[in-house]
Amino acid sequence: MNKYIGLSLEELSKAANEYFIRHRDNGGASEFDSSINDISRATIHAFHLKHGKCFLGKVNLYNKERENITEYQFTVYAGQLVYNFEYAFVIPRPDEELLRLIIEYNLPKETFNSQDTWNRVKQIFARIEQLGGVSLAWS
């Protein structure tokens, strides 16, 4: 049972911040403290209740998603089980600009440029924020 189900998005954000503060001085969270996973699942649930519909997305695409990168789409959340690390964010509606940013970020590059990569990641998360979306954290 997820004790965080039923909390508001604001309460869940506070719980996530408290989780990070609790673990910041010991090198990070323990794999035995999975409360951040429960908080993220409850966040998806609360987001869905608030908006009536929501979409889950990934920043880093792997395997078949990367092979078929131009076909990548956000996943409609309909109460299904969400696995740890499966999604990086939740948004209220699909967004073509965010989709474009994610696809461009995942396209093969001839050379690696860390500054360019970091700038692309910042653009993705800025767009998520502009849409009123929420980033998810997992342990």
C-alpha positions in Angstrom: 0.0 0.0 0.0 1.3 3.4 -1.0 0.9 5.7 2.0 1.4 8.8 -0.3 -1.7 8.1 -2.4 -4.3 10.8 -1.5 -1.8 13.6 -0.9 -1.9 16.7 -3.0 0.8 17.5 -5.6 2.0 20.2 -3.2 2.3 17.7 -0.3 4.0 15.2 -2.6 6.5 17.8 -3.7 7.3 18.6 -0.1 7.6 14.9 0.7 10.1 14.5 -2.2 12.1 17.5 -1.0 12.2 16.0 2.5 13.4 12.7 1.1 16.3 14.4 -0.7 17.3 16.5 2.3 17.2 13.3 4.5 19.6 11.5 2.2 21.9 14.3 0.9 24.6 14.0 3.6 25.0 10.2 3.3 25.8 9.9 -0.4 22.3 9.4 -1.6 19.3 7.3 -0.9 19.5 3.7 0.1 18.0 1.1 -2.2 16.2 -0.1 0.9 14.3 3.2 1.2 12.0 3.1 -1.7 9.7 5.9 -0.4 10.8 8.2 -3.3 9.4 5.5 -5.7 6.1 5.6 -3.8 6.1 9.4 -3.9 6.6 9.4 -7.7 3.8 6.9 -8.2 1.5 8.9 -6.0 2.6 12.1 -7.9 1.5 10.5 -11.2 -1.8 9.4 -9.6 -2.5 12.9 -8.1 -1.5 14.6 -11.4 -4.0 12.3 -13.2 -6.7 13.2 -10.7 -6.0 16.9 -11.0 -5.9 17.0 -14.8 -8.3 14.2 -15.7 -5.7 12.9 -18.1 -1.9 12.9 -18.1 1.0 11.6 -20.1 4.3 10.0 -19.0 7.5 10.5 -20.8 11.2 9.6 -21.0 14.2 11.7 -21.6 16.7 9.0 -22.4 15.5 6.5 -25.0 16.9 3.0 -25.3 16.8 -0.1 -27.6 13.6 -0.2 -29.7 12.6 3.3 -28.8 15.9 4.6 -30.1 15.8 2.4 -33.2 12.3 3.8 -34.0 13.1 7.2 -32.6 10.8 9.2 -35.0 7.9 7.1 -33.7 8.4 7.9 -30.0 5.3 9.2 -28.3 4.3 10.0 -24.7 2.4 7.3 -22.8 -1.2 7.9 -21.7 -1.5 7.2 -18.0 -4.6 5.1 -17.3 -3.8 3.7 -13.8 -1.3 1.1 -15.1 1.6 0.0 -13.0 4.6 2.2 -13.4 8.0 0.6 -12.8 10.9 2.3 -11.1 12.9 4.5 -13.6 10.4 3.8 -16.3 9.4 7.4 -16.9 11.1 10.7 -16.1 8.2 13.1 -16.0 4.4 13.5 -16.2 2.7 16.2 -18.3 -0.9 17.3 -18.7 -1.0 17.0 -22.4 1.2 15.9 -25.3 3.4 18.6 -26.6 5.1 18.7 -30.0 7.9 20.9 -28.9 8.8 18.7 -26.0 8.6 15.6 -28.2 11.0 17.3 -30.8 13.5 18.2 -28.0 13.5 14.7 -26.7 13.9 13.1 -30.2 16.7 15.6 -31.1 18.5 14.9 -27.8 18.4 11.1 -28.5 19.6 11.3 -32.2 23.0 9.9 -32.8 25.8 12.5 -32.7 29.1 12.4 -34.7 30.9 13.8 -31.6 30.0 14.2 -28.0 29.8 17.7 -26.7 29.0 17.8 -23.0 27.9 21.4 -23.0 25.5 20.8 -25.9 24.1 17.7 -24.1 23.6 19.6 -20.9 21.9 22.5 -22.7 19.5 20.1 -24.4 18.6 18.4 -21.1 18.0 21.9 -19.5 15.7 22.8 -22.5 13.7 19.5 -22.0 13.2 20.1 -18.3 12.4 23.8 -18.9 9.7 22.8 -21.4 8.3 20.2 -18.9 8.0 23.0 -16.3 6.4 25.4 -18.8 3.7 22.8 -19.5 3.0 22.4 -15.8 4.6 19.0 -15.7 6.4 17.3 -12.9 9.8 15.5 -12.9 9.8 12.1 -11.3 12.6 10.6 -9.1 13.4 7.0 -8.5 15.8 4.9 -6.3 
